[in-house]
């Protein structure tokens, strides 16, 4: 797995020595692993340059994840309808560590950032889906995410102070949705609502991304927030009834 994750997109081809350096394996171990991965079909070796690249077979894992994910299967039709009704880019993201990962994406003709695809990983602290998810988590979980994040100021609008982020999460929790403008990319406006499990904790988020050129400040935030909250509610798990602690008075 270390060898496979060495191919992080920054370089398409890697030599054996580059793989060994990135993975901090000795050349002998790197050679054994690359040979095994090549034999299994997950790496391809160029006979002329003797460099390796990832094989299309790795997409099998993506397919199996999408095909077996109950959340993806449940959300697909809802997200498709959102995209059709709004004619904007609509996404399903799930949390992973300090990030969100795009697992389902419907791209419209108005897409602003075509480089965001299924599998793209973005920080939670400055994205509408990430903030929507964090707003439902405990203080301890939020602190852990912020501690693990590189709180980089991507634009002048990016909020990086942990206290301000946590104050913002309280407002998002009360509103039931998150909204960001120009915080990760310039001219990118995103609204998101959390998808909840039976305990009210977010396991994902639906979001709509709109370019500033198509944004109507007077009405679009509330309009998209309403449809997103309704859509997220249809795919969230039914809430478990609250039970009083044993021995408590009625």
C-alpha positions in Angstrom: 0.0 0.0 0.0 2.9 2.4 0.6 4.1 1.8 -2.9 0.7 2.4 -4.4 0.2 5.6 -2.4 3.6 6.9 -3.6 1.8 7.7 -6.8 -0.1 10.7 -5.4 -0.8 12.5 -8.7 2.2 14.8 -8.6 4.1 12.5 -11.0 2.6 9.9 -13.4 5.8 7.8 -13.6 8.2 6.8 -10.8 11.4 4.9 -11.0 12.3 2.2 -8.5 14.7 4.5 -6.7 12.0 7.2 -6.5 9.5 4.7 -5.1 12.1 3.6 -2.5 12.8 7.2 -1.5 9.1 8.2 -1.2 8.1 5.1 0.8 11.3 5.1 2.8 11.9 1.4 1.9 15.3 0.0 0.9 15.7 -0.8 -2.8 15.4 -4.5 -2.2 12.0 -4.2 -0.5 10.8 -1.7 -3.0 11.8 -4.0 -5.9 10.0 -7.0 -4.4 6.8 -5.0 -3.8 6.8 -3.3 -7.2 7.4 -6.7 -8.8 4.4 -8.2 -6.9 2.1 -5.3 -7.7 3.1 -5.5 -11.4 2.4 -9.2 -11.5 -1.0 -8.6 -9.9 -1.7 -5.9 -12.5 -1.8 -2.9 -10.3 1.4 -1.3 -11.7 2.6 -1.1 -15.3 6.3 -0.9 -16.1 7.5 0.9 -19.2 10.1 -1.4 -20.9 12.1 1.5 -22.2 12.3 3.9 -19.3 11.8 1.1 -16.7 9.5 3.5 -14.7 6.2 2.4 -13.2 2.7 3.9 -13.3 -0.6 3.0 -11.8 -2.8 0.5 -13.8 -6.4 1.0 -14.6 -7.1 -2.1 -12.5 -6.9 0.1 -9.4 -10.3 1.5 -10.4 -11.7 -1.9 -9.5 -11.5 -0.8 -5.8 -13.4 2.4 -6.6 -16.1 0.4 -8.4 -16.5 -2.0 -5.6 -16.7 0.8 -3.0 -19.4 2.6 -5.0 -21.3 -0.5 -5.8 -21.3 -1.7 -2.2 -21.9 1.6 -0.4 -25.4 1.8 1.0 -25.0 5.6 1.3 -24.0 6.0 -2.3 -26.9 3.8 -3.5 -29.4 5.6 -1.3 -28.2 9.1 -2.3 -27.6 8.6 -6.1 -31.2 9.2 -7.2 -31.7 12.2 -4.9 -28.4 13.8 -6.0 -29.3 13.2 -9.6 -32.7 15.0 -9.1 -30.9 17.9 -7.4 -28.6 18.3 -10.3 -31.4 18.2 -12.8 -33.6 20.7 -10.9 -30.8 23.2 -10.2 -28.6 22.7 -13.3 -25.6 23.2 -10.9 -22.8 20.9 -9.8 -24.1 18.6 -7.0 -21.9 16.4 -4.8 -21.9 13.7 -2.2 -18.9 13.8 0.1 -17.9 11.7 3.1 -15.4 12.4 5.9 -12.0 10.8 6.1 -9.7 12.0 8.8 -9.4 15.8 8.5 -10.7 15.8 5.0 -13.8 15.2 2.9 -13.7 12.9 -0.1 -16.0 13.2 -3.2 -17.7 9.9 -3.8 -20.5 10.9 -6.1 -20.6 14.0 -8.4 -23.0 15.3 -11.0 -21.4 17.9 -13.2 -23.5 20.5 -15.1 -22.5 22.5 -18.1 -21.8 25.3 -15.6 -19.0 23.5 -13.8 -16.4 25.9 -12.5 -13.6 23.5 -11.4 -13.4 20.4 -13.7 -10.3 19.1 -11.7 -12.5 18.1 -8.8 -13.5 14.5 -9.5 -14.6 11.4 -7.6 -11.8 10.6 -5.2 -10.8 14.3 -4.8 -9.8 15.1 -1.2 -10.3 18.6 0.3 -9.9 19.9 3.9 -13.0 19.9 6.1 -12.4 23.2 7.9 -12.9 25.5 4.9 -15.4 23.7 2.7 -19.2 23.8 3.1 -19.6 20.0 3.1 -16.8 19.6 5.7 -18.3 22.3 7.9 -21.8 20.8 7.6 -20.4 17.4 8.8 -18.3 18.9 11.6 -21.3 20.9 12.9 -22.9 17.6 14.0 -19.8 16.1 15.7 -18.8 16.4 19.3 -16.3 19.1 20.5 -13.7 16.4 21.0 -14.0 15.1 17.4 -13.9 18.7 16.0 -10.8 19.4 18.1 -9.1 16.3 16.7 -9.9 17.3 13.1 -8.6 20.8 13.6 -5.5 19.5 15.3 -4.8 17.2 12.3 -5.5 19.9 9.7 -3.1 22.2 8.1 -5.0 25.4 8.7 -3.9 27.2 5.5 -5.3 30.5 4.3 -6.2 29.4 0.7 -7.8 32.8 0.0 -8.3 36.0 2.0 -11.7 34.7 3.1 -10.4 31.4 4.6 -11.1 31.2 8.3 -8.1 29.4 10.0 -8.5 30.4 13.7 -9.9 27.3 15.6 -12.0 29.5 17.9 -13.7 31.2 15.0 -14.2 27.9 13.2 -15.9 26.4 16.3 -18.1 29.5 16.7 -19.1 29.1 13.1 -20.0 25.5 13.6 -22.4 26.4 16.3 -24.3 28.7 13.8 -24.2 26.0 11.2 -25.7 23.5 13.6 -28.5 25.9 14.4 -29.2 26.6 10.8 -29.0 23.0 9.6 -26.7 23.9 6.7 -23.3 25.4 5.8 -22.4 28.1 3.3 -19.0 29.2 2.1 -17.9 31.8 -0.5 -14.4 32.1 -2.0 -12.8 30.2 0.9 -11.0 27.4 -1.0 -11.2 28.7 -4.5 -11.9 32.2 -5.8 -15.4 32.6 -7.2 -16.6 29.3 -5.7 -19.8 29.4 -3.7 -21.0 26.2 -2.0 -23.9 25.3 0.2 -24.2 22.0 2.0 -26.4 20.0 4.3 -25.3 17.0 6.5 -26.6 13.5 6.1 -27.1 12.0 9.5 -27.0 8.6 11.0 -29.5 7.3 13.6 -27.7 9.2 16.4 -27.8 12.6 14.6 -24.1 12.4 13.6 -23.2 13.3 10.0 -21.8 10.5 7.9 -21.7 12.6 4.7 -23.0 15.8 3.1 -24.8 16.9 0.0 -23.7 20.2 -1.5 -24.4 22.4 -4.5 -21.5 24.4 -6.0 -22.2 27.6 -7.9 -19.9 30.1 -9.7 -20.1 33.7 -8.6 -21.2 34.7 -12.1 -24.4 32.6 -11.6 -25.0 33.5 -8.0 -28.0 35.7 -6.9 -27.0 37.0 -3.5 -30.6 37.9 -2.6 -32.2 34.5 -3.0 -29.9 31.7 -3.8 -28.5 30.8 -0.3 -31.9 30.2 1.2 -33.2 28.5 -1.9 -30.4 26.0 -2.1 -30.3 25.6 1.7 -34.0 24.6 1.6 -33.6 22.0 -1.1 -30.4 20.6 0.4 -31.9 20.1 3.8 -34.9 18.4 2.4 -32.8 16.1 0.2 -30.4 15.3 3.1 -33.4 14.5 5.3 -34.7 11.9 2.8 -31.4 9.9 2.9 -30.6 10.4 6.5 -31.3 7.5 8.9 -34.4 7.7 11.1 -33.5 9.1 14.5 -33.5 6.7 17.4 -35.9 7.6 20.2 -34.2 9.3 23.1 -34.2 7.1 26.2 -34.0 8.4 29.7 -31.1 6.9 31.8 -32.0 3.9 33.9 -33.5 4.9 37.2 -34.5 8.4 36.0 -37.9 9.7 37.0 -40.6 10.0 34.4 
